[in-house]
Amino acid sequence: MTARVAFAMLLTAPVALTAADAPVRWNAAGSGNPLLPGYFADPSIVRDGGRWYVFATIDPWGDDRLGMWVSDNGRDWRFSQPDWPTKAAATSPTSGDSKVWAPSVVRAANGRWYMYVSVGSEVWVGSAASPAGPWADANGGKPLIAKDFAPAYHMIDAEAFIDSDGQAYLYWGSGLNWVNGHCFAVRLNPDMVTFDGPPRDITPAHYFEAPFMVKAGKRYALTYSDGNTTKDTYTVRYAIGDTPFGPFEEAANSPILSTDAVRDIVSPGHHAVLRSGTQNYILYHRQALPWPRGGDDVLRQVAIDRLAIGADGTLARVVPTHGSVVGGFGRARLRGLRWQAFGSTGDPVYAPARAADDNYATLWRGGGEGRAMLVADLGSVRAVRGSRLRPEYATRSYELGIEASTDGKVWRAAVPVAVLSGSPITLLHPLRARYLRLTTAHGGNGFWEWSID
C-alpha cells in the first residue's frame, strides 16, 4: 500500500461473515453502513494527528463547496465545509457549469497536504498545513488541468498517488454523456503542482472515471469505475500493471464491486482504498435507499467494506454490506425508546422508530407541509443532558425546538424554537423528564437519528 493509506484505523473489531450468514437488510436496526448521515459521494479519507477526515461531493449532484466529516473516534462524525474550494473561487475562463466534485487529499513528501478537486470540469489544486485547513489555491488561481486539455472527455476525478519511494503521480479523466472515457496520468514534481513530463493516456478496458491507484507488492492495480452512477450499472473495476503508467491489463475477476440486488446495494463506485493493520478497506458511494425513488435528484451515500489485496496485485471481489463488518459508527446512546409521531407520512420507511435505529440508511420524516412532532418516551423520569440531531441534509437549515414533560400532558420548553443547521445539531437541555418532544416547522423534514444523552 502507499504511504498515503497506510494508517491505523480506530474501528471496533470487525465481525467476520460466513457463507451461511444471511445478508443484513438495508433497513435493519444497528447497521454500520452507510458510514455518514446524509447524501455524499466520491469520498477521500485521510488520518492526521489521531483524527479522521472524509472529504466528499455533496449530493444532489454537487454543491458550491465540498463536505468534510471529522471524527476523533471513528464513530461520531462532525460536518463542516472547507473555505476552499468554492465554485466562485475556482473558476476560469474555460470552466464549465459543473459544481465542486470529487476531492482527493494526500500528504506529500514535503509534509504539506494537497487537494486535487474537480470544479467546472477542470482540476484545481490547493494546499494546507493540515487536513483541517485552512485550504488555499496552490496554482496561482488557475486550473491545474483545464477543461480543454482533452475536450472529448471530462477533466474530473483527479486522484493523487504517492508511491513507496515518495514519488507522486496524478490520475484523472471521465467520459462524456455516459460514454466511456480516457484515463490520463502524469508524474508530479516535488512541489505537487507542476508536471515532471507530459501526461500519458493509460486507459484500461471498460474505463469510465474515478481512477484510484493501489500498490500491491511490486505491482500496480489501477482501480476505476465503469457504468452510470445514476442507474444500477455503476461498478468498480481494476487492471494490473508493472509500473505506475502500466500498461494495464484488466483482471479476469473484474469488476470487484457492483450492484447486488440480494443485498440491496445499487451502483457502488467512485472509491478510495485504505489499510488498517493487516486489513484493507474500500470506501465508496452507492445509491441511497429506497431506490429508485423518483424525481431528478441523484442521492448517494458513503459506505465502507473489506477488500482483500494479493501480493500479485489481484483484488478479491468485495462483499458489500449494511451490517457490522466495520462496526462502531453513529450509535445512539439510548436504545429501546418508544416513539410516537404526529404529522407522520404513514410510510413505514419513514416510521418514528427510524429516528433511533442506529442506521444512516433510514430516517424519520414528518408528513405534510405543516408542523410535525416526534415524541420520545424514555420509559421513566430520568436525567438527560441534551440531544444530537442528524438531519437529512447537513447543509440545510431547520426550524425546530424540543419540549420536555414528566407525564406527557404538561410540557415545558427545553430548547426554544430556532433555525439551526449542521450535523450533528447539538442541543443542551439538562433536566429531568420522561418524554421529549421534537417539533419541526415543516412536515417534510427528515432526521437520520435523534440521540439523547
C-alpha positions as CSV (number, residue, x, y, z in Angstrom):
1,M,0.0,0.0,0.0
2,T,1.1,3.6,-0.5
3,A,2.2,5.8,2.4
4,R,-1.0,7.8,1.9
5,V,-3.2,4.9,3.0
6,A,-1.1,3.0,5.5
7,F,-2.5,4.3,8.7
8,A,-4.2,2.7,11.7
9,M,-8.0,2.9,11.9
10,L,-9.8,3.5,15.1
11,L,-12.6,1.0,14.5
12,T,-14.2,-1.6,16.6
13,A,-13.3,-5.2,15.8
14,P,-14.8,-6.4,12.5
15,V,-17.4,-9.2,12.6
16,A,-16.5,-12.0,10.2
17,L,-19.1,-13.0,7.6
18,T,-19.5,-16.7,6.6
19,A,-21.3,-18.2,3.7
20,A,-24.1,-19.2,6.0
21,D,-24.8,-15.6,7.0
22,A,-28.0,-14.1,5.5
23,P,-27.3,-10.6,4.3
24,V,-28.5,-7.8,6.6
25,R,-31.3,-5.8,5.0
26,W,-30.7,-2.2,4.3
27,N,-33.4,-1.1,6.9
28,A,-32.2,-3.3,9.7
29,A,-31.5,-1.6,13.1
30,G,-27.9,-1.3,14.1
31,S,-26.4,-1.2,10.6
32,G,-22.8,0.1,10.3
33,N,-23.3,1.2,6.7
34,P,-23.8,3.8,5.3
35,L,-20.9,5.4,7.2
36,L,-22.1,9.0,7.0
37,P,-25.5,10.5,7.8
38,G,-26.5,12.2,4.6
39,Y,-26.1,12.2,0.8
40,F,-22.5,12.3,-0.2
41,A,-20.3,10.8,-3.0
42,D,-16.7,10.5,-4.3
43,P,-15.1,10.1,-0.9
44,S,-11.5,10.7,0.0
45,I,-10.3,9.7,3.5
46,V,-7.1,10.6,5.5
47,R,-5.9,10.5,9.0
48,D,-3.8,13.1,10.8
49,G,-3.0,13.7,14.5
50,G,-5.4,10.9,15.7
51,R,-8.3,12.4,13.7
52,W,-10.2,11.1,10.7
53,Y,-11.1,13.3,7.8
54,V,-13.5,12.3,5.0
55,F,-13.9,14.8,2.1
56,A,-16.8,14.3,-0.3
57,T,-19.0,15.6,-3.0
58,I,-22.3,16.9,-1.6
59,D,-25.4,15.5,-3.3
60,P,-27.6,16.1,-5.1
61,W,-25.0,16.3,-7.8
62,G,-22.5,18.7,-6.2
63,D,-22.5,21.9,-4.3
64,D,-20.7,25.2,-4.4
65,R,-18.4,23.8,-1.7
66,L,-17.2,20.4,-0.5
67,G,-18.4,18.4,2.5
68,M,-15.9,17.5,5.2
69,W,-16.6,15.0,8.0
70,V,-14.3,14.8,11.0
71,S,-14.1,12.1,13.7
72,D,-11.9,11.6,16.7
73,N,-13.1,8.0,17.4
74,G,-14.3,6.6,14.1
75,R,-17.9,6.7,15.4
76,D,-19.1,10.2,15.9
77,W,-18.7,12.4,12.8
78,R,-19.0,16.2,12.7
79,F,-19.8,18.0,9.5
80,S,-18.3,21.2,8.1
81,Q,-17.3,22.8,4.8
82,P,-13.8,23.9,3.9
83,D,-13.5,27.6,2.8
84,W,-11.7,26.4,-0.3
85,P,-12.5,25.4,-3.0
86,T,-15.7,27.2,-3.8
87,K,-17.4,27.3,-7.2
88,A,-16.7,31.1,-7.4
89,A,-13.1,30.9,-6.3
90,A,-12.1,28.0,-8.6
91,T,-13.5,29.2,-11.9
92,S,-11.5,30.1,-15.0
93,P,-12.4,31.4,-18.5
94,T,-12.5,27.8,-19.7
95,S,-14.6,26.4,-16.8
96,G,-17.9,24.7,-17.3
97,D,-21.1,24.8,-15.2
98,S,-20.3,21.7,-13.1
99,K,-20.2,22.1,-9.4
100,V,-17.5,21.2,-6.9
101,W,-16.8,17.4,-7.1
102,A,-14.5,14.6,-6.2
103,P,-11.8,15.6,-3.9
104,S,-8.5,13.7,-3.5
105,V,-6.5,14.6,-0.4
106,V,-2.9,13.4,0.2
107,R,0.1,14.2,2.3
108,A,3.2,14.9,0.2
109,A,6.8,14.1,1.0
110,N,7.3,17.8,1.9
111,G,4.9,17.4,4.8
112,R,2.1,19.5,3.4
113,W,-1.4,18.4,2.4
114,Y,-2.7,18.7,-1.1
115,M,-6.2,18.6,-2.5
116,Y,-7.0,17.8,-6.2
117,V,-10.6,18.7,-6.8
118,S,-12.9,19.0,-9.8
119,V,-14.7,22.3,-10.4
120,G,-16.4,23.2,-13.7
121,S,-15.0,20.1,-15.4
122,E,-11.4,21.2,-14.6
123,V,-8.9,20.0,-12.0
124,W,-7.8,22.5,-9.3
125,V,-5.2,22.0,-6.6
126,G,-5.0,23.5,-3.1
127,S,-2.7,23.1,-0.2
128,A,-2.8,23.3,3.6
129,A,-0.7,22.5,6.6
130,S,-3.4,20.2,8.0
131,P,-6.4,18.4,6.5
132,A,-8.5,20.7,8.7
133,G,-7.2,23.7,6.7
134,P,-7.3,26.5,6.1
135,W,-7.0,25.4,2.4
136,A,-5.9,27.8,-0.3
137,D,-5.3,27.6,-4.0
138,A,-1.8,26.4,-4.8
139,N,-1.6,27.2,-8.5
140,G,-1.9,30.9,-8.9
141,G,-5.7,31.0,-9.3
142,K,-5.8,28.8,-12.4
143,P,-6.8,25.2,-13.0
144,L,-4.1,22.6,-12.9
145,I,-5.8,20.8,-15.8
146,A,-8.1,22.9,-18.0
147,K,-11.4,21.8,-19.5
148,D,-9.9,22.0,-23.0
149,F,-7.0,19.6,-22.2
150,A,-8.9,16.8,-23.9
151,P,-12.3,18.3,-25.0
152,A,-13.8,14.9,-25.8
153,Y,-13.7,13.9,-22.1
154,H,-14.5,15.4,-18.7
155,M,-11.4,16.7,-16.9
156,I,-12.5,15.5,-13.5
157,D,-11.9,12.9,-10.8
158,A,-8.2,13.6,-10.3
159,E,-6.6,11.2,-7.8
160,A,-3.1,11.5,-6.4
161,F,-1.0,8.5,-5.6
162,I,2.2,8.5,-3.5
163,D,4.4,5.5,-4.4
164,S,6.5,3.7,-1.8
165,D,9.6,5.7,-2.8
166,G,7.8,9.0,-2.2
167,Q,7.2,9.8,-5.9
168,A,3.8,11.4,-6.5
169,Y,1.6,10.7,-9.6
170,L,-1.8,12.1,-10.7
171,Y,-4.5,10.2,-12.5
172,W,-7.7,11.7,-13.9
173,G,-10.4,11.6,-16.6
174,S,-14.0,10.8,-17.2
175,G,-16.3,10.1,-20.2
176,L,-19.0,12.4,-21.6
177,N,-22.7,11.6,-21.8
178,W,-22.2,8.3,-20.1
179,V,-19.9,7.0,-22.9
180,N,-16.6,5.6,-21.5
181,G,-13.7,8.0,-21.2
182,H,-10.0,8.0,-21.0
183,C,-7.6,7.9,-18.1
184,F,-4.6,10.2,-18.1
185,A,-1.6,10.1,-15.8
186,V,1.4,12.2,-15.0
187,R,4.4,12.2,-12.7
188,L,4.3,15.2,-10.3
189,N,7.3,17.3,-9.3
190,P,8.1,17.6,-5.6
191,D,6.1,20.8,-5.5
192,M,3.0,18.6,-6.2
193,V,1.8,21.2,-8.7
194,T,4.0,21.1,-11.8
195,F,4.3,18.1,-14.0
196,D,7.5,16.0,-14.5
197,G,7.0,15.2,-18.1
198,P,3.9,15.2,-20.4
199,P,0.7,13.5,-19.3
200,R,0.1,10.0,-20.7
201,D,-3.0,8.2,-21.8
202,I,-3.1,4.9,-19.8
203,T,-6.7,4.0,-20.4
204,P,-7.5,0.3,-19.4
205,A,-10.5,-1.6,-20.7
206,H,-14.0,-0.6,-19.6
207,Y,-12.8,2.6,-18.1
208,F,-15.3,5.4,-17.4
209,E,-14.0,7.5,-14.5
210,A,-12.7,7.7,-10.9
211,P,-9.2,6.2,-11.0
212,F,-7.5,5.1,-7.8
213,M,-4.1,3.5,-7.8
214,V,-3.2,0.7,-5.3
215,K,0.3,-0.6,-4.8
216,A,0.5,-4.4,-4.1
217,G,4.0,-5.8,-3.7
218,K,5.9,-4.7,-6.9
219,R,2.7,-4.4,-9.0
220,Y,0.2,-1.6,-9.5
221,A,-3.6,-2.1,-9.6
222,L,-5.4,0.7,-11.3
223,T,-8.9,0.7,-9.9
224,Y,-11.7,2.7,-11.5
225,S,-15.5,3.0,-12.2
226,D,-17.5,1.9,-15.2
227,G,-21.2,2.4,-15.9
228,N,-23.7,5.1,-14.9
229,T,-23.9,6.2,-11.3
230,T,-27.5,7.4,-11.8
231,K,-28.6,3.9,-12.7
232,D,-27.8,0.4,-11.4
233,T,-24.9,-0.2,-13.8
234,Y,-22.0,1.5,-11.9
235,T,-19.2,-0.8,-10.9
236,V,-15.6,-0.9,-9.6
237,R,-13.2,-2.5,-12.0
238,Y,-9.4,-2.9,-12.0
239,A,-6.4,-3.6,-14.2
240,I,-2.9,-4.6,-13.3
241,G,0.5,-3.2,-14.5
242,D,4.2,-3.4,-13.6
243,T,4.7,0.4,-13.4
244,P,2.5,3.4,-12.4
245,F,2.0,4.1,-16.1
246,G,1.1,0.5,-17.0
247,P,0.5,-0.9,-19.5
248,F,-2.6,-2.1,-17.6
249,E,-4.5,-5.3,-18.4
250,E,-7.9,-5.7,-16.9
251,A,-8.0,-8.6,-14.3
252,A,-10.0,-11.7,-15.0
253,N,-12.2,-11.2,-12.0
254,S,-13.1,-7.5,-12.7
255,P,-15.5,-6.0,-11.7
256,I,-15.0,-6.5,-8.0
257,L,-17.9,-4.4,-6.7
258,S,-21.2,-4.0,-8.5
259,T,-25.0,-3.8,-7.9
260,D,-26.1,-6.7,-5.7
261,A,-29.9,-6.9,-5.7
262,V,-30.0,-9.5,-2.9
263,R,-28.1,-7.2,-0.6
264,D,-29.9,-4.0,-1.7
265,I,-26.7,-2.5,-3.0
266,V,-27.2,-0.2,-6.0
267,S,-24.5,1.3,-8.2
268,P,-21.4,1.2,-5.9
269,G,-18.3,3.1,-7.1
270,H,-16.0,6.1,-7.1
271,H,-14.0,4.8,-4.2
272,A,-10.8,5.1,-2.1
273,V,-8.7,2.2,-0.7
274,L,-7.3,2.3,2.8
275,R,-5.4,-0.1,5.1
276,S,-5.8,-0.9,8.8
277,G,-3.2,-3.1,10.3
278,T,-3.3,-6.2,8.0
279,Q,-6.8,-5.5,6.7
280,N,-7.6,-3.3,3.6
281,Y,-10.9,-1.5,3.2
282,I,-12.7,0.2,0.3
283,L,-14.6,3.4,0.9
284,Y,-17.2,4.2,-1.8
285,H,-20.6,5.6,-2.6
286,R,-23.8,3.8,-3.6
287,Q,-27.4,4.9,-4.3
288,A,-29.5,6.0,-1.3
289,L,-32.4,3.6,-0.5
290,P,-35.2,3.0,-1.2
291,W,-34.3,3.0,-4.9
292,P,-35.5,4.1,-7.4
293,R,-37.2,7.0,-5.5
294,G,-38.4,9.1,-8.5
295,G,-37.5,12.7,-9.3
296,D,-34.3,14.0,-10.8
297,D,-32.1,14.2,-7.6
298,V,-29.1,11.9,-7.6
299,L,-28.7,10.9,-3.9
300,R,-25.8,8.7,-2.9
301,Q,-24.3,7.6,0.4
302,V,-20.8,6.7,1.6
303,A,-20.2,3.1,2.7
304,I,-17.1,1.1,3.8
305,D,-16.3,-2.6,3.3
306,R,-13.4,-5.1,3.4
307,L,-11.1,-5.5,0.5
308,A,-8.6,-8.3,0.1
309,I,-5.4,-7.5,-1.9
310,G,-3.0,-10.1,-3.1
311,A,0.7,-9.7,-3.3
312,D,0.5,-10.2,-7.1
313,G,-1.8,-7.2,-7.4
314,T,-5.1,-9.1,-7.7
315,L,-8.1,-7.9,-5.7
316,A,-10.8,-10.1,-4.4
317,R,-14.5,-9.4,-5.0
318,V,-16.0,-7.2,-2.4
319,V,-19.0,-8.4,-0.4
320,P,-21.0,-5.2,0.2
321,T,-22.8,-4.9,3.5
322,H,-25.2,-2.9,5.5
323,G,-24.2,-4.6,8.8
324,S,-21.3,-4.6,11.2
325,V,-18.4,-5.7,9.0
326,V,-16.9,-2.4,10.1
327,G,-18.7,-1.5,13.3
328,G,-18.9,1.3,15.8
329,F,-20.4,4.2,13.7
330,G,-23.1,6.6,14.8
331,R,-24.5,4.6,17.7
332,A,-27.4,6.2,19.7
333,R,-26.9,6.5,23.4
334,L,-30.4,5.4,24.4
335,R,-31.9,2.3,22.9
336,G,-35.3,0.7,23.0
337,L,-37.2,4.0,23.2
338,R,-40.8,4.2,22.4
339,W,-41.7,6.7,19.7
340,Q,-44.9,8.5,18.6
341,A,-45.1,10.8,15.7
342,F,-47.7,13.5,14.9
343,G,-47.9,14.5,11.3
344,S,-46.0,11.4,10.1
345,T,-46.1,10.3,6.5
346,G,-47.6,6.9,7.5
347,D,-45.0,5.2,5.3
348,P,-43.1,2.5,7.3
349,V,-39.9,3.5,5.5
350,Y,-40.1,6.8,7.5
351,A,-41.6,5.5,10.7
352,P,-40.9,7.2,14.1
353,A,-38.6,4.3,15.2
354,R,-36.2,5.1,12.3
355,A,-35.0,8.1,14.4
356,A,-33.2,5.8,16.8
357,D,-32.4,2.6,14.9
358,D,-28.6,3.3,14.6
359,N,-28.9,3.2,10.8
360,Y,-28.0,6.0,8.4
361,A,-29.8,4.4,5.5
362,T,-33.2,5.1,7.3
363,L,-34.8,8.2,8.7
364,W,-37.9,9.6,10.3
365,R,-39.8,12.1,8.1
366,G,-42.9,14.1,9.1
367,G,-45.8,14.4,6.8
368,G,-47.5,17.3,5.1
369,E,-46.5,21.0,4.9
370,G,-47.3,22.0,8.5
371,R,-45.6,21.3,11.8
372,A,-44.6,17.7,12.7
373,M,-43.7,16.3,16.1
374,L,-41.8,13.3,17.3
375,V,-42.2,12.2,20.9
376,A,-39.5,10.0,22.7
377,D,-40.7,8.0,25.7
378,L,-37.6,7.4,28.0
379,G,-39.6,4.8,30.0
380,S,-39.4,6.6,33.3
381,V,-38.5,10.1,34.6
382,R,-34.7,10.4,34.3
383,A,-31.9,12.9,33.9
384,V,-31.0,13.9,30.4
385,R,-28.2,16.3,29.3
386,G,-29.0,17.0,25.7
387,S,-29.8,15.8,22.2
388,R,-27.8,15.3,19.0
389,L,-29.9,15.5,15.8
390,R,-28.6,14.2,12.5
391,P,-30.8,16.0,9.8
392,E,-31.3,14.6,6.4
393,Y,-29.3,17.4,4.8
394,A,-26.3,18.7,6.7
395,T,-26.1,21.8,4.6
396,R,-29.7,22.9,5.1
397,S,-31.4,24.9,7.9
398,Y,-34.2,23.5,10.0
399,E,-36.6,25.4,12.3
400,L,-37.0,23.2,15.3
401,G,-37.3,23.0,19.1
402,I,-37.6,20.5,21.9
403,E,-40.1,20.3,24.8
404,A,-40.0,18.1,27.9
405,S,-42.6,16.5,30.1
406,T,-42.7,14.2,33.1
407,D,-46.3,12.9,32.4
408,G,-46.9,13.5,28.7
409,K,-49.5,16.1,29.5
410,V,-47.8,19.2,30.8
411,W,-44.9,20.4,28.5
412,R,-42.2,23.0,29.0
413,A,-39.7,24.3,26.6
414,A,-36.3,22.6,26.8
415,V,-34.9,24.1,23.6
416,P,-36.7,27.2,22.2
417,V,-37.6,27.0,18.6
418,A,-34.8,28.3,16.4
419,V,-33.4,27.9,12.9
420,L,-30.4,25.6,13.1
421,S,-28.1,23.7,10.8
422,G,-25.2,21.3,10.8
423,S,-24.6,17.6,11.7
424,P,-24.9,16.8,14.4
425,I,-27.1,19.7,15.7
426,T,-26.1,19.5,19.3
427,L,-28.7,20.8,21.8
428,L,-28.1,21.1,25.5
429,H,-31.1,20.7,27.8
430,P,-30.1,19.4,31.3
431,L,-33.3,18.4,33.0
432,R,-35.4,15.5,34.3
433,A,-38.1,14.2,32.1
434,R,-39.8,11.0,30.8
435,Y,-40.9,12.5,27.5
436,L,-39.1,14.7,25.0
437,R,-40.9,16.2,22.0
438,L,-39.1,17.3,18.9
439,T,-41.0,19.8,16.8
440,T,-40.1,20.7,13.2
441,A,-41.7,23.6,11.4
442,H,-42.0,21.7,8.1
443,G,-43.5,18.2,8.0
444,G,-41.3,17.1,5.2
445,N,-38.1,17.5,7.3
446,G,-36.2,14.2,7.9
447,F,-33.8,13.1,10.6
448,W,-31.5,10.1,10.4
449,E,-31.1,9.9,14.2
450,W,-32.1,11.6,17.3
451,S,-29.6,10.6,20.0
452,I,-30.4,11.5,23.6
453,D,-27.7,11.8,26.3
